[in-house]
Amino acid sequence: MTVSTGERRLKPPILGPSGKPLDCPHRPPCPGCPRFGLPGLAQAAESALGNLAAQHGLGPVPVISGEMTGFRQRARLAIRGRVGSPKLGLFELGTHRVVHIPNCVVQDPLINRVAEVVRRALVEARVSPYSDQAHAGVARYLQVVVERSSRTAQVTLVANAEDPGSLEPCFDLIRDRLGPELHSLWWNRNTERANTILGSEFRLIAGAASVVEHFGGAAIHYPPGAFGQNNLGIAERIIEHVQRFVPEGSSVAEFYAGVGAIGLSLLERVRELRLNEISPASLAGLEMGRSALAPSAQLKTRVFPGVAGAALEIARDAEVVIADPPRKGLDPELTAALATAPPARFIYVSCGLESFLRDAAALIDSGKLRLTALTAFTLLPFTEHVETVGVFERRVN
């Protein structure tokens, strides 16, 4: 979406360290930040949330923002081009042409450094970049995840190959040149003719099995195939925000729990925690986190694998239900169950505004829930995206 001139007038651009408007050397044609330099939410999101709040007697919606540069600690970069001249970056809109972004200002500087080391390794090892049209070439994507505490990078090369053999010289160069900045090095197989970035098979070449972050005292483990937020500063503030709405001693059920970043952070304050997740990689990370808990904490935590719509029993008798679904929103079965037999409190963490508005309307229209709090987070600055946390309370007759 192109930023309107009206939005530019209403929202002065963010200034960089020099006092001049923040600048990016890759725009255009890089499409990654369509609202680059503008603070806060896109006007459409701001208006939609403001209208929802007003309808339910709430005040202006708080908007929580964080760093505007270097905030992205997780990146997936396409690798295209020719042997000896690869490009690493984002696709131009509507194409498979890659915009090379070596000096991206929103990425953690360590991601930019890793990308350059990998690019040079691909050149020197004569590794062929992937071609979408021909479905040929080896190096397809690069995923980099920064572990904040150690300032090291989990590096995954996605390959159009059946085994890591063709990338071994490249792996040797990456390992040598990153040295102590390398957290771990992974190979991922993706031989499908599709736009999916990661395949299902991972092999550890060197390093540790997971990146570890800490939220609420709990160690949260991210193996390379697990979902993780790319802006951990704002993700942490979302988790802290959710914690404030969970009473001490509550029985809590969480749907779409991922690796447990929200749920496991609550363990010190809850009586019981039931977690639902479907992704095998996220379930693996969740089990790593559970295994690191004290025995008493493990005993009050149960995991229910599978789709959320088939795990409705975990919400039965829970005083607080939390859901953090993908962009498509809640499973219809879960929406219906919450509307029919609501918990005392339902906390909805949403990454899709359209689906959140739809689901919120369905929950409220049941007559058994009311919206009592609404907060927005700029998880992905300079985009149309908004992360929303809505709190719903059971109506008391």
N, C-alpha and C positions, 0 to 999 in steps of 0.2 A: 504494500500500500504506500502510495506517495504521500508524504507529509504535506498537509495543506498550508497555504501561506497564513491562514488564520491561526493555526496551531503555533506557527513560528512566532507570530506577534504576541500570542498569549503566554508563551513559555520561552523566556530568554534562553539562549544556548548555554550549555555548561562551559565553564572556562577551564583551560588546561593549566599546567604549572607555570607557564609563562604569562598568564593573565589574558591570553588570547583565546578565542573560541576553540574548543577541542577539535583536533584535526586528525584525519585518517589518510594514510598514503594509498589506500587500496579502494577508495570510493571515488567515482564508480570504477569498475563494474561490480565490485563485491556486494552481494545482496544481504550480508549478514546482519546489518544494523539499519533497517529502513528509516528509523527515527534518530539517526546518529546525532549526538550532541544535545538532544532535547531531554529535559528532566521529567520525572513523574510518569504518569500513565498516558496512553493515547486518549484523545478526547472521547472516542466512541466508548471505550471501556469505562472511563471516568463517569460519563453520562449514564451508562447503563447501571452501574453500581450505585450511583447517587440516587437514581430513580427508585431502585429497589429499596434502598435504605429509607427514603422518604415515605414510601408506601407502608412501611412497617414502623413508622414513628421513631426511627433511629436518626441520629445526627449525621453530620458530614462523615464520609468514610475515611478513616485514617489511611494514609499511604506510607508504607515503610520502604525506604530506599537505603542503598549502601554505596559501596565504591563504584565509581563510574569507569575506572580503567583497571586492567589487570585482574578483574574479578572472576574470569572464567577459568576454573581449575580442572575442567574436563572438556576435551575437544575431540571431534572426529573429523578428520581431514581426508578428502578424496585425493588419490594419487593418479594422475593422468599425464599425458605427454609422450615423449619419445625416450628411447634408451639414450642415456647420457644427458638428458635434458628434462627431468621430471618436474612437474608442478604439484605443489601440495596446498590445498585450500578448499574453497567452497565452489559449488557449481554456480555459474551464471543462471539466472532465472530461466526455467524452461529448457535448459540444455544440459549436456554432459561436458561442457567446456569448463575447465577449472580456472578460477581466479587464484593465482599464487599470492599468499598473504604472509610473507616472512616477518612483517613488522606490525602484526595485528595489535592494536592498543587495548582491546578488551580481554585478550588472552593473558593469562599469567605469563610473565617473561620466560619461565622455565619451559612452557609449552612451545614458545617460539624457538627457544634454543634446541629443544629436542627435534622439532620439525626440520631445522637446518642440518643437524647432525644426521638425521635419517636421510634427508635429501642427498647429502654428500656421499653417504654410504651406498645409496642406490646407484649413484653415478659411478663410483669407483668399483663397485662390484658388478657393474653392467647388468643390473636387474631391469627387466622390461616392465614399464607401467601398464596397467590394465587398459584395454580398449573395450568400451561398451558395445560398439557396433560389431566388432569382430569377435567379441567374447574371447579375447586372447590377451596375453601378458600376465605377469605374476603379481606385482605389487598393486593392491586395489585400494586400501584405505589404511590410515594411521589413526589409532586411538591413543590419546595421552591423558592420564589422570594424575594430578599432583596430590601427593600426600602432604598435608600442611605441616605436620609436626616435624617431619624429617627433611622437608624441602627436596624430596626425590620424586621421580616420575615413573609410574607404571606405563610401560610402552608395549602396545600391541600392534603388530603388522598383520593386516588382513590380506590373505593371499588367494589367488585363483590357482591353487595347486593342491595336490593330494597329500603332500607331506612337506616338512620344512626344508628339505634338502637344498632346493634352489636358492634359499635365502640364507644359508649358513654363513657364507663370506660376509654378507651384509650384517648379520647378527654380530659377528666378531668385531666388525668396525664400530657398530653402535655401542657395544659393551665397553670396548676400549676407550672410546672418546667421551662417553658420558661418565664413566668411572663412578665416583661416589654420588653422583646425581641420579644414578639409575636405581630405582626401587626394584623393578622386575622387568623382564623381557619375555614377551609372549608371541606365539604364532597362532593365528586363527584361520581356519579353512572356510572359504566361501567360494564355491565353484558353481553357484547357481547363476543363471542368466536372469537376474532380477535386481531391483534397486535396494534390496536389503543390505545393510552395511555389514553386520556381523553374522558369521555362520555359527553353528552350534558346537563345533569342535575347537577346543583350545589346548595348546601344549605350552608348558612352562619351559622356557629356554634357560632362564637364570633369575635368581632372586626369590622374593617372598610370594606366598599364595594370595595375598589380599592387601589392598590399601586399607589402613585403619584410621578412622576418625573417631572423635569422642564427643558425644552429645549427652548432657545430663549425667556425666560420669560413666556411662556405658561405652564399651568399645564396639564400634560398628564396622563390620568387615565388608569390603567391596572387592570381590573377585572381578576379573575384567569383563565378564559377560553380564554382570548385574547392573540394574538401573541405578544411577546416582545423579543427583542434581549437579549442575555445572557451576553454580554460584553458591558455594558453601557458606559464605558469610550471611546471605539472606536466608538460606535453608536453615541455618542455626537459629535465626531470629523467628522463623516460622515455628520451629520446634518449641522454643521457649514460650511463644505465644500460646500454642496449644496446651502446654503444661499448665498454664494459669487457669484453664477451664476444666481441669481434671481434679476433683476433690480428693483429699487424702483418704486412703482406705477404699477407693472405688474398685468395683469390678469393671474391667475395660475390655472391649472387643475392638480390634482394628482390622478392617478390610483393606486389601491392596497394600499390605504392610511392607513390601519390598524387603530390604535387608534388615529392617527393624529400627531405622533411624528415629522414628517417632516413638514406637511402642517400647523399645528397650530403654529409651531415655526416661520412661515413666516408672520404671520398676521400683525405685525407692519410695514412691508415694502411693502405689496401688496395691490392692489386696490380691488381685488375680488379673492375668493378662492372657487373652486369646488372640492369636494372630493368624490371618489368612493371607496367602500369597499363591500365585500360580507359576511364576517364572522359575525354572530349575536353577538358574544361576543366582537369582535373588534368594531362593530357598537355601542354597548352599552357603551364601554369605550370612543369612539369618542363623543357620545352624552353627557357623563359626562363632558368631556373637553369643549365642546361647551357651555354647560349650565353655566360653571364657568366664561365664557368670559363677558366682558363689553357688553352692548346692541349694541354699535356701531360695535364691532368686530363680534358679532353674525350675524348682518345684512349683512355683506359681506362674509359670509360663508354659503355654501349650500352643503348638503350631498346627494349623489345619490347611494342608495343601489343596489347591484346586481353584476353580472359578468362584468368584464371590457369590454369584447367584445360587450356587449349590452348597454354600457354607453358612446358611442363614441361622443354623442352630447356635453358632457362637455368640449371636446377639441376644439369645434368650436369657433373661434375667441380668443382663449387663446394665449397669447404671449409666455408663458412658460408652457410646459407640463412636468410633473414628473411622473415616474413610478418606483415602488419598488416591482416587482412581486415575487412570490414564485420561487423555483428553476427551475421549468419548463419553466420560461420565459414569454414573452408577449403573450397574447391571439392573435391568428392569425389575427383576425379581427382588433385588435388595431394596429398590425404591418402594415397591409395593409393601414389603414387609415392614419397613420403617414407618410408612404412612399408616399402616393398619395397627401395628402394635409398637409404638415408638418407645425408645428408652427415655429416661429422664433428661438426657442431654445427647445430642448428636452433633459432632464436630466434623464439618465437611471441608477438607483441604482440596482445592480445585485448581487444575492447570488449564482448564478449558472454560472460558467465560460463557459461551453459548450453552454448553451442557450444564453448567452450574445453574444458570437462570432457568433452564428447563426443569432440572431436578428440584430446585428450590420451589418452583411453582407447584409441582406435583406434591411435594411434602406439605406445603402450607395449605393447599386446597383440600387436603384430607380433613382439615379442621382439628387435627390432634397435635400439631406442632406449630410453633411460632418462631420467627426469626428474631433473635435477641442481640446479636452482635455480628458485625461485618467489617473485615479489615482486608486491605489490598497490599500486596508486596510486589515490588519491581524485581522479580527474580531474574528476568532477562531484560536489562536496561536497553533502551533504544529500539525496542521492538513493539509490536502490537500486543504482545503477551502480557497477561496479568495473572498472578497467583492470588487466589482469593481464599480466605478462611471465613466460613460462615458458621455461626453457632445457633442451633435450634433447640428449643426447650419444649418439653411435653406440656400441653395445656392442662391446667387443673380446673375441673368443673366447680 
